[in-house]
Amino acid sequence: MNKTELVAAIADQAGISKKDAEKALKAFTDVVADELKKGEKIQLVGFGTFEVSNRAARTGKNPRTNEKITIPASKAPKFKAGKALKDALN
């Protein structure tokens, strides 16, 4: 499912226009991104949790030259599914 299909499904499920569904989806993704940038965690009970995972600096190697390189520390978004979502899939 791509974004267009998701917007259409949200509009159909909620009984709203596709334009309003797209605005709602954009607002949701913007708020999630902004909160994660601040280092906050977003919990949606029954669905899951969005949070930031800190990756430590580490040593790796360039696969082309086998030269050792330093991979800097970074932050990555992480999603952990909630119990209700896991149960719905099984």
C-alpha positions as CSV (number, residue, x, y, z in Angstrom):
1,M,0.0,0.0,0.0
2,N,1.4,3.4,-0.9
3,K,0.5,6.8,0.4
4,T,-2.3,7.4,-2.2
5,E,-3.9,4.1,-1.3
6,L,-3.6,4.8,2.4
7,V,-5.2,8.2,2.0
8,A,-8.1,6.6,0.1
9,A,-8.5,3.9,2.7
10,I,-8.5,6.4,5.5
11,A,-11.1,8.6,3.7
12,D,-13.3,5.6,3.1
13,Q,-13.0,4.3,6.7
14,A,-13.6,7.7,8.3
15,G,-16.3,8.9,5.8
16,I,-14.3,12.0,5.0
17,S,-12.9,13.5,1.8
18,K,-9.6,12.3,0.4
19,K,-8.3,15.9,0.8
20,D,-9.2,15.9,4.5
21,A,-7.7,12.4,5.0
22,E,-4.4,13.6,3.3
23,K,-4.3,16.6,5.6
24,A,-4.8,14.4,8.7
25,L,-2.2,11.9,7.5
26,K,0.3,14.7,6.9
27,A,-0.4,16.3,10.3
28,F,0.1,12.9,12.0
29,T,3.4,12.2,10.3
30,D,4.6,15.8,10.9
31,V,3.8,15.6,14.6
32,V,5.5,12.2,15.0
33,A,8.6,13.5,13.2
34,D,8.7,16.7,15.3
35,E,8.3,14.8,18.6
36,L,11.0,12.3,17.6
37,K,13.4,15.1,16.7
38,K,12.9,16.4,20.3
39,G,13.7,13.0,21.6
40,E,10.2,12.3,22.9
41,K,8.3,9.0,22.7
42,I,4.8,8.6,21.3
43,Q,2.7,5.8,22.7
44,L,-0.6,4.9,21.0
45,V,-2.2,2.3,23.4
46,G,-3.1,-0.8,21.5
47,F,-1.2,0.2,18.4
48,G,2.4,0.8,19.3
49,T,5.2,3.1,20.3
50,F,7.4,5.4,18.2
51,E,10.7,6.3,19.8
52,V,14.3,7.3,19.0
53,S,17.0,4.6,19.2
54,N,20.6,5.9,19.8
55,R,23.2,4.0,17.8
56,A,26.8,4.1,19.2
57,A,29.8,4.9,17.1
58,R,31.4,1.8,15.8
59,T,34.1,0.5,13.4
60,G,33.2,-1.0,10.1
61,K,34.9,-1.8,6.9
62,N,34.5,-0.6,3.3
63,P,33.3,-3.7,1.4
64,R,35.1,-2.5,-1.8
65,T,38.5,-1.9,-0.3
66,N,38.3,-3.7,3.1
67,E,39.6,-0.5,4.6
68,K,38.5,0.1,8.2
69,I,36.2,3.1,8.7
70,T,34.6,4.7,11.7
71,I,30.8,4.8,11.5
72,P,29.7,7.8,13.6
73,A,27.0,7.7,16.3
74,S,23.5,8.3,15.0
75,K,19.8,8.4,16.0
76,A,17.2,6.2,14.2
77,P,13.4,6.1,14.5
78,K,12.0,2.9,16.0
79,F,8.5,1.4,16.2
80,K,7.5,-1.3,18.6
81,A,4.1,-2.8,17.9
82,G,1.6,-3.0,20.8
83,K,-0.1,-6.1,22.1
84,A,-3.4,-5.4,20.4
85,L,-1.8,-4.9,17.0
86,K,0.3,-8.1,17.4
87,D,-2.8,-10.0,18.5
88,A,-4.7,-8.7,15.4
89,L,-2.1,-10.1,13.1
90,N,-2.1,-13.6,14.7
